[in-house]
Amino acid sequence: MKEADNFFDKVYTTARLIPFGSVTSYGAIATYLGAAKSARMVGWAMNNSHQQTEEVPAHRVVNRKGLLTGKHHFAGTNLMQQLLENEGIVVIENQIQDFERVFWDPTEELT
């Protein structure tokens, strides 16, 4: 599990760089980390992010279409949506509005 732990740490480091008011996708993080087919592993990392001592803004990571697919991993029915809305992101029926405008691509922004 050591290799997976190292990958998860890289995911958390990347997620912490997502700017306030922006979102990215599981796949965008996986691609940035050189593991383009590992979007699901990024999702698993986000599911475990609440166990980190340093906060991970997991609410800013959504699926490639801007859907809040991970929302059931947050306490409360709409916590993920509320956290995003607190950052000025509009969410209607679990779908981020103006997704292209608020999307942050780590491959473009960090390389």
Secondary structure, 3 states (H helix, E strand, C coil): CHHHHHHHHHHHHHHCCCCCCCEEEHHHHHHHCCCCCCHHHHHHHHHCHHHCCCCCCHHHEECCCCECCCHHHCCCCCHHHHHHHCCCCCEECCEECCHHHHECCHHHHCC
